[in-house]
């Protein structure tokens, strides 16, 4: 626990040093929220593997812990230091074009927790990941008072209704905010708008989307908005991107059929915020909601994701090497199971092949067979 405590205390100390400067910009807002923001940083220190963030990086991001919509590029451990960007253009100009992994954290919504979660993802993939900071503002205070921490999957619309409070209080404009009208900013959260802008930007090309806890809800809302407002971009993204969610099963648009939901066996917190009609793809034995490897019963994000990515790569190699199965043009609707391709009635559907996860001794088999890509999200509806 010492590395976690050291990173947490250093971050809070550096945050205190920057408080006078932040107080000059929006004094009432910062005075009312600072205690809650520091509390949320403590929550993230418990729920995320913050020891993977170096002391220099923790000090660097300390004054932006609640910068909703800010973007981080987080390389794997032992590599270059992470970078923080205030706007989407800055992210693209300084290496964003090379990033194909996007992550969104939840729980305390601080930049420290976001960086720690992205570092776990980057370590599993072996390359840098981008992560959007969820932040903590006045809208979150109202939602939290109604039980938002425990029921974020069902109370998120209330949060959006109170986004206007953050706009009137002088919320700093991070992420995609410079491109959005006041109406759009008050209609949805800035973290969701930033994720939506990144997913729909033709200059960017993401291959892996992942979230933890409430971050899965942010990702889902962004994908639904992309599908509604720019369907060609959504179809392109659905063809190339895979989604892995941790600790909360949230409905994704039917276009996005390649989704794997990971849940800890003892994660009651994630279960009460999950959609009951969605089954788990991976159940991690004796794991709870937190990903902090310093604490017992953690969900080992890096190890689990590394195994999932290895299975995906093996399946891709097998598909590419099989000359007996020529690749045919298949519409997105057919992939999602909404439309049967021609001749489907004459040829009975073969059962899906067994996946390595079902035979692995390191994973407890889920209660239902692993879903195929057509079965994965066929019956999902838009989240409330």
C-alpha positions, 0 to 999 in steps of 0.5 A, spaced: 500 500 500 505 504 500 506 506 493 499 507 492 499 512 499 505 515 496 502 517 489 496 519 492 499 524 498 503 527 493 498 528 488 494 532 493 500 536 496 501 538 489 493 540 488 494 544 494 499 548 491 496 550 485 489 552 489 491 559 489 492 560 482 485 556 480 482 560 485 483 566 481 479 564 475 472 561 478 473 562 486 466 560 488 466 554 483 473 552 486 471 553 493 465 549 493 468 543 489 475 543 491 473 538 497 469 533 493 474 533 488 480 531 493 475 526 496 474 523 489 482 523 488 482 519 494 476 514 491 480 513 485 487 512 489 483 506 492 479 503 486 485 504 481 492 502 480 495 509 481 502 506 483 503 505 476 503 513 475 510 516 476 511 521 482 513 526 476 506 524 472 502 525 478 505 532 480 504 534 472 497 532 472 495 535 479 492 541 477 487 538 472 484 533 476 477 535 475 478 537 468 472 534 465 473 533 457 481 533 458 485 528 454 491 524 456 496 520 452 498 514 457 504 510 454 506 503 457 510 503 464 517 504 463 516 508 457 515 516 455 511 520 461 504 521 459 501 528 456 495 532 458 492 536 452 486 541 454 483 540 447 482 535 441 486 539 436 492 539 441 491 532 442 491 530 434 497 535 433 502 532 438 501 524 437 494 523 437 494 520 430 498 514 432 493 512 438 488 507 436 486 505 443 481 510 447 479 509 454 474 512 459 475 511 467 469 512 472 468 512 480 472 518 482 472 521 475 479 524 477 485 525 472 489 521 476 484 515 476 484 516 468 491 515 468 492 509 472 486 505 468 489 508 461 496 505 464 493 498 465 490 498 458 497 500 455 501 495 459 496 490 456 496 492 449 504 494 449 502 501 446 500 508 448 492 509 450 488 515 450 483 517 456 478 522 457 478 525 464 470 525 466 472 530 471 467 532 477 462 538 477 456 541 480 452 536 475 455 531 479 454 533 486 446 534 484 446 526 481 450 524 487 445 527 492 440 522 489 444 516 489 448 517 483 455 514 485 450 507 486 445 508 481 449 512 475 446 507 470 439 509 471 440 517 474 445 519 468 439 523 465 439 527 471 446 529 471 445 531 464 439 536 466 444 539 471 449 541 466 447 548 465 449 549 472 456 548 470 456 552 464 453 558 468 458 557 474 464 558 469 466 551 467 473 551 464 473 549 456 476 542 455 476 537 450 471 538 445 468 544 448 470 550 443 467 546 438 460 545 441 454 550 442 451 552 449 445 548 447 449 541 446 454 543 452 448 543 457 444 537 453 450 532 455 456 532 459 463 534 456 466 528 457 461 524 453 461 530 448 469 529 447 469 522 447 464 523 441 468 528 437 474 523 438 470 517 435 467 521 429 473 525 427 476 522 420 483 524 422 483 518 428 482 511 427 481 507 434 481 499 434 480 498 441 475 502 446 474 500 453 471 503 459 471 501 467 465 502 471 461 509 469 466 510 463 462 504 460 456 509 460 460 515 457 462 510 452 455 508 450 452 515 450 458 517 445 457 511 440 449 512 440 450 519 439 455 518 433 450 512 430 444 518 430 448 524 427 453 520 423 451 513 421 457 512 416 462 514 421 459 509 426 459 504 421 466 505 419 468 505 427 464 498 428 467 495 422 474 496 425 473 497 433 472 492 438 470 494 445 472 491 452 468 493 458 470 492 465 465 492 471 459 494 468 455 491 463 452 497 459 448 497 452 452 499 446 448 500 439 447 494 435 452 496 430 457 495 435 457 487 435 464 485 437 463 487 445 466 483 451 464 485 458 468 483 464 465 483 471 468 481 478 465 475 481 464 479 487 462 486 484 455 487 487 457 495 485 458 493 478 452 489 478 447 494 480 449 499 475 449 493 469 443 492 465 440 485 467 439 483 460 446 483 458 450 477 460 457 477 462 463 474 457 468 474 463 467 473 470 473 474 474 473 469 480 473 473 487 474 480 484 470 486 486 470 493 483 477 496 484 483 495 480 488 497 485 493 491 485 495 493 492 488 491 495 486 484 495 480 481 491 482 486 485 480 486 478 487 485 474 485 489 468 492 488 465 492 481 465 485 480 463 485 484 457 492 481 455 489 475 455 483 477 451 487 481 446 491 474 445 485 471 443 482 476 439 489 476 435 489 468 434 482 468 432 484 474 427 490 470 424 486 463 424 481 467 419 486 470 415 489 463 414 483 460 412 483 460 404 476 456 404 472 462 407 473 467 402 471 474 405 464 477 402 461 483 403 457 483 409 453 489 411 453 492 418 446 490 419 447 483 417 453 483 422 449 485 428 444 480 426 438 485 424 438 482 417 439 475 415 444 475 409 441 471 402 441 464 403 441 464 410 434 460 410 437 454 406 444 453 410 443 451 417 447 456 422 453 452 425 454 452 432 460 457 434 466 454 436 469 453 443 473 459 445 479 458 449 476 462 455 471 456 456 477 451 457 481 456 461 483 454 468 484 461 470 477 463 469 471 461 471 466 459 466 460 464 465 453 461 466 451 462 458 456 460 452 460 465 450 456 469 445 458 470 437 458 477 434 451 476 431 448 474 438 452 479 442 448 485 442 442 483 438 437 485 443 440 491 446 436 497 447 439 504 448 440 506 455 436 510 459 
